[in-house]
Amino acid sequence: MDYETVPTTVFTPLEYGCVGLSEETAILKHNEDDIEVYHAFYSPLEYTVAERSAEQCYMKMICLRGSDQAVLGLHLLGPHAGEIIQGFAAAMRCNVTKEAIQSTVGIHPTCAEEVVKLHITKRSGEDPRVTGC
């Protein structure tokens, strides 16, 4: 059993879901210079329509730097995190790469679509807030 690809979800009012390594574990297991972390704050459609604050909705993807950028971990905080993380857990068991995820057409408008659009790295220092479609 590969316990690193077992998905986990905490079913609280704002769900948390994850699969794979945490950023901290990835840094310990690999060199910090060999890790790339893509992240974003996002606004779920159901929050926008209801005029709910989405400032806590966040996702990050931890990748091994290099040509293929193997995905080491994915973490989501927001609605439907458990539903979203399940599919990505299957992909991670198949050794998915950042390139494969990024080349996937996302279903619009869904929270899962934001994962395929991740492009801002922590290393860049850019503002990780998503600003529209």
Rosetta blueprint (number, residue, H / E / L):
1 M L
2 D L
3 Y H
4 E H
5 T H
6 V L
7 P L
8 T E
9 T E
10 V E
11 F L
12 T L
13 P L
14 L L
15 E L
16 Y E
17 G E
18 C E
19 V E
20 G E
21 L L
22 S L
23 E H
24 E H
25 T H
26 A H
27 I H
28 L H
29 K H
30 H L
31 N L
32 E H
33 D H
34 D H
35 I E
36 E E
37 V E
38 Y E
39 H E
40 A E
41 F E
42 Y L
43 S L
44 P L
45 L H
46 E H
47 Y H
48 T H
49 V H
50 A L
51 E L
52 R L
53 S L
54 A L
55 E L
56 Q L
57 C L
58 Y E
59 M E
60 K E
61 M E
62 I E
63 C E
64 L E
65 R L
66 G L
67 S L
68 D L
69 Q L
70 A E
71 V E
72 L E
73 G E
74 L E
75 H E
76 L E
77 L E
78 G L
79 P L
80 H L
81 A H
82 G H
83 E H
84 I H
85 I H
86 Q H
87 G H
88 F H
89 A H
90 A H
91 A H
92 M H
93 R H
94 C L
95 N L
96 V L
97 T E
98 K H
99 E H
100 A H
101 I H
102 Q H
103 S L
104 T L
105 V L
106 G L
107 I L
108 H L
109 P L
110 T L
111 C L
112 A L
113 E H
114 E H
115 V H
116 V H
117 K L
118 L L
119 H L
120 I L
121 T E
122 K H
123 R H
124 S H
125 G L
126 E L
127 D L
128 P L
129 R E
130 V L
131 T L
132 G L
133 C L
